[in-house]
Amino acid sequence: MPVETSASSFEFCSTWKLAAAREAVFEAIDDFRTWAEWWPGLEEIVETHPGGPDRIGQKASSRWRGPIGYIFRFSIEAVERREPEYLKGLATGDLSGSGAWTLSEYQGWTDVTLDWNVRAERRWMEFLAPVARPIFVHGHDHVMKAGAEGLAGHLGVELRDFHSVS
């Protein structure tokens, strides 16, 4: 699902480098039901559809709080899964678009890349996007870094690197 280019469209690429086997990292990312336990900013996530035997079509609704207090809600549907290297989902709600997790391992370290291409659908975000874009980008980076640190803590491993570009 391509995201229409506008002031309220965002293309983010976040990378995390974790001292863990790819399978363990994939399992933690794939089990979204535990994310709220280790991902600060995620207030609630609820499975709304289990999907098929391969879990394609699995859906969940989520509520996130940004670092300056705004709340946004969106649902995600799994549309592609290649264990243990790739997950892709489509988002609808306050954010619409797609997100894809890619995992690669080298010498016991797993590189996790999240490509998140979304459009803000809330009216106030659309209205403010031309001037508030740096705040939204900072909020995204903050939430992603908290996720990387939370996942490292959840797995009991070192987070060697985090960076995000938009």
C-alpha positions in Angstrom: 0.0 0.0 0.0 1.8 3.1 -1.2 1.5 6.2 1.0 0.3 9.3 -0.7 3.0 12.0 -0.6 2.0 15.0 1.5 3.1 17.0 4.4 1.4 14.4 6.7 3.2 11.5 5.0 6.2 10.0 6.8 8.9 7.5 5.7 10.9 6.3 8.7 13.7 3.7 8.8 14.9 2.6 12.3 17.6 0.1 12.9 18.4 -1.7 16.1 21.5 -3.9 16.7 21.0 -6.5 19.4 23.3 -9.1 20.9 20.9 -11.9 20.3 20.1 -14.7 17.9 17.8 -13.6 15.1 15.2 -16.3 16.0 14.8 -14.9 19.6 14.5 -11.4 18.3 12.0 -12.5 15.6 9.9 -14.4 18.2 9.7 -11.3 20.5 8.7 -9.0 17.6 6.3 -11.5 16.2 4.5 -11.9 19.6 3.0 -8.4 19.6 0.8 -9.4 22.6 3.8 -8.9 24.9 5.0 -5.6 23.4 3.2 -3.5 26.0 5.3 -5.2 28.7 8.5 -4.0 27.2 7.8 -1.2 24.8 7.2 2.2 26.6 4.7 4.3 24.7 2.5 1.4 23.8 -0.4 1.6 26.2 -2.5 -1.2 24.8 -2.5 -3.8 22.0 -5.4 -6.3 21.5 -5.6 -9.0 18.9 -8.9 -8.6 16.9 -8.4 -11.4 14.5 -6.1 -14.5 14.7 -5.6 -14.8 10.9 -5.0 -18.1 9.1 -2.8 -21.0 10.1 0.2 -19.0 8.9 -1.2 -16.0 10.8 -1.5 -14.0 7.6 -4.5 -11.8 8.2 -3.8 -11.6 11.9 -5.0 -8.2 13.2 -4.5 -6.1 16.3 -5.6 -2.7 17.5 -3.2 -0.5 19.4 -3.0 2.7 21.4 0.3 4.6 21.6 1.2 7.7 23.6 3.9 10.0 22.1 6.5 11.6 24.3 4.6 14.9 24.6 1.4 13.2 25.5 -0.6 12.9 22.3 -2.4 9.6 21.7 -2.9 7.8 18.5 -4.6 4.5 17.6 -4.2 2.3 14.7 -4.7 -1.3 13.7 -2.2 -3.5 11.9 -2.8 -6.5 9.8 -0.1 -9.1 9.0 0.2 -9.5 5.2 3.6 -11.2 4.9 5.7 -13.3 7.2 8.9 -15.2 6.5 10.3 -16.6 9.7 12.8 -15.5 11.0 13.7 -12.7 8.7 10.7 -10.7 7.7 7.3 -9.4 8.8 5.1 -6.9 7.0 1.8 -5.3 8.1 -0.7 -2.7 6.9 -1.8 0.0 9.2 -5.2 1.7 9.3 -6.6 4.3 11.7 -4.9 7.4 13.0 -1.9 6.2 10.9 -2.3 4.4 7.6 0.3 2.7 5.5 2.7 -0.1 5.9 5.5 -1.3 8.2 8.1 -4.0 7.5 10.5 -5.6 9.9 13.7 -7.1 8.4 16.1 -9.1 10.6 19.6 -10.3 9.7 22.2 -12.0 11.9 26.0 -11.8 11.8 28.2 -13.4 14.5 25.6 -13.5 17.2 24.3 -9.9 16.6 20.9 -9.3 15.0 20.2 -6.2 13.0 16.6 -5.2 13.0 15.3 -2.7 10.5 11.8 -1.3 10.6 10.6 0.6 7.5 7.5 2.5 8.5 5.8 4.4 5.7 2.6 6.1 7.0 0.3 9.0 6.6 -1.2 10.8 9.6 -4.9 10.6 9.3 -6.0 12.6 12.4 -7.2 16.0 11.3 -5.1 17.9 13.8 -2.0 16.0 12.7 -2.7 16.7 9.1 -3.2 20.4 9.8 -0.1 20.7 11.9 2.2 18.5 9.9 3.7 21.2 7.8 5.1 23.0 10.9 5.1 20.3 13.5 6.9 17.7 11.3 10.1 17.9 13.4 8.1 17.2 16.6 6.4 14.2 15.0 9.8 12.9 13.8 11.3 13.4 17.2 8.3 11.6 18.8 8.7 8.6 16.4 12.5 8.4 17.1 11.8 8.6 20.9 9.2 5.8 20.7 11.5 3.6 18.5 14.5 4.1 20.8 12.4 3.2 23.8 11.3 0.0 21.9 14.9 -1.0 21.1 15.9 -0.5 24.7 12.8 -2.3 25.9 13.4 -5.2 23.6 17.0 -5.5 24.7 15.9 -5.5 28.3 13.1 -8.0 27.6 15.7 -10.4 26.0 18.4 -9.6 28.6 20.9 -8.6 25.9 22.9 -5.6 24.9 21.6 -3.0 22.5 24.7 -2.0 20.6 23.2 0.6 18.2 20.0 2.4 17.5 19.4 5.0 14.8 16.5 6.3 12.9 16.2 8.3 9.7 13.2 10.0 8.1 
